[in-house]
Amino acid sequence: HDMDFIGRICNPVICMAEGKVLAEGTLDEIKANEQVIEAYLGTGLKNKVKAEVGHV
C-alpha cells in the first residue's frame, strides 16, 4: 500500500486484518501500532496458517 498517499487522504486511517478493524488513528499512530506491526511485518497473520498446522 502507498501509505504516504493514504495518510494524505484519510483521517483517521483504519487498518483492517481478517475482516475486522485492527487499529484506527493517524498515519503515525498506525505505523507505530504494535498490533499492526505484528500483523503485517512480524510473525502475525502471514504466518498464522503455518503456526496452526505446526509448520513454523
C-alpha positions as CSV (number, residue, x, y, z in Angstrom):
1,H,0.0,0.0,0.0
2,D,1.1,3.6,-0.6
3,M,0.9,4.7,3.0
4,D,2.0,8.3,2.3
5,F,-0.9,8.7,-0.2
6,I,-3.3,7.1,2.3
7,G,-2.0,9.4,5.1
8,R,-2.8,12.4,2.9
9,I,-6.3,11.5,2.0
10,C,-7.5,9.5,5.1
11,N,-8.0,10.9,8.6
12,P,-8.4,8.7,10.5
13,V,-6.6,5.8,8.9
14,I,-8.3,2.5,9.6
15,C,-6.2,-0.7,9.4
16,M,-8.1,-4.0,9.0
17,A,-7.0,-7.6,9.3
18,E,-9.1,-10.7,8.7
19,G,-12.2,-8.5,8.0
20,K,-12.0,-6.7,11.4
21,V,-10.7,-3.3,12.4
22,L,-7.3,-3.8,13.9
23,A,-6.4,-0.1,14.6
24,E,-7.7,3.4,13.9
25,G,-5.8,6.7,14.2
26,T,-3.4,9.0,12.4
27,L,-0.9,7.5,10.0
28,D,1.9,7.9,12.6
29,E,-0.2,6.1,15.2
30,I,-0.9,3.3,12.7
31,K,2.7,3.0,11.8
32,A,3.7,2.7,15.5
33,N,0.9,0.4,16.5
34,E,2.3,-2.9,17.7
35,Q,-0.8,-4.9,16.5
36,V,-0.4,-3.5,13.0
37,I,3.4,-4.2,13.0
38,E,2.8,-7.8,14.2
39,A,0.0,-8.4,11.7
40,Y,1.8,-7.0,8.7
41,L,5.5,-7.0,9.4
42,G,6.1,-9.6,12.1
43,T,5.0,-13.1,12.6
44,G,1.4,-12.2,12.6
45,L,-1.3,-13.1,10.1
46,K,1.0,-14.1,7.2
47,N,2.3,-17.0,9.4
48,K,-0.9,-17.8,11.1
49,V,-1.8,-20.8,9.0
50,K,1.7,-22.2,9.2
51,A,1.5,-21.9,13.0
52,E,-1.9,-23.6,13.2
53,V,-0.6,-26.6,11.3
54,G,2.8,-26.7,13.0
55,H,5.0,-25.6,10.1
56,V,6.6,-22.5,11.6
